[in-house]
Amino acid sequence: MSKITNIGVIGCGTISRAHFEAIQANDCMKLVGVADHEFTKAEFVAKQYGCKAYSNNLELICDPEIQVVVLLTPPGYHHDLIKLCALHKKHILAEKPIGISIESIDSYIGLCKENGVLLSVISQHRFDPATIFARKKIKEGNFGKIIGANCVVNWYRDDAYYDSWRGSKQLAGGGVLAIQAIHTIDLMLWLMGEVESVKAYTDRTSHQDIDVEDTAMACLKFKNGSLGVISATTSAYPGYPARLDILGTDGSLTIEGDQVVFYHSRLDNHENILITDKGETVADPGQVSAESIGAQYQDFLEALEQGYKPAVTSEEARKAFQLLDAIYRSSETGEEIKLHELIKGI
């Protein structure tokens, strides 16, 4: 790539550091400016990275120099920001989740298509070497018949963590499923395919002054006939690394954090993997790999320049949220929810 793509970032919170590092590391991107609801934060970042600080979001979006807007804001704010970006023909890369309801997500997808705007959502773990390895082994058939998957995100967050937008469903779109587990859920869907039905329970087990779940358990049936389990909480002190197991009749694999810690297949001559030293539990919400985020930025830029779909389309991001929506509905009704019976999308 030879073109320089000019980037504007809205939101200078915890997750922003990895994004700024990823942008700075890519010679094909230029950080033009930043905005935040606390202007002093934007000023600090602007000074640190040598870019502009905008006094409000609209000022950044209207800047003709900016081609791509990165949204690092709570999903409840995406509605107005995505609409403004689409109307001003700015391409969008948004942090997860893409929205707070299927209806709102469908409206974003439609609006961006109408205005010729590329909309993608950060799912950086799809670009981890561990995920690439797992996807390759699945395509090679080294698991035999895949019988199931376990998605386990049992973390710990104290009460102070929720003293912000994270405790509000209108701003966060959900609790542990939408904010913590959605990345591992996205990987499970990326590797296993779409879900046919779900039966689930959610609860607030230790954080009472919030209106989102801090614990969720779900049983899944995939369209390919495999079964799956989601276990997610922010109440398990001191917390475990996120884990994804892929289970097959001829081989199995475990990704823990962003590393393959177990892989064995009787159909594969590849060296078996067994790692017992699994490192530290990720307790810091801002401890995110800039390298994988950078790989997603690169994929997004290449999609823009060459006119093809990025690895994470808005429709792909919708699939993850539709599963969350089904889990919430199952928990509310006590019934098994068939995903094809939910709103179809645009």
Secondary structure, DSSP 4 states (H G I P E B T S, - for coil): --PPEEEEEE--STTHHHHHHHHHT-TTEEEEEEE-SSHHHHHHHHHHHT-EEESSHHHHHH-TT--EEEE-S-GGGHHHHHHHHHHTT-EEEEPSSS-SSHHHHHHHHHHHHHTT--EEE--GGGGSHHHHHHHHHHHTTTTSSEEEEEEEEE-B--GGGGSSGGG-HHHHSSSIIIIIIHHHHHHHHHHH--EEEEEEEEE-SS--S-SS-SEEEEEEEETTS-EEEEEEESBSTT----EEEEEESSEEEEEETTEEEEEEETT--SPPEE----------TT---HHHHHHHHHHHHHHHHHT---SSBHHHHHHHHHHHHHHHHHHHH-S-EEGGGS----
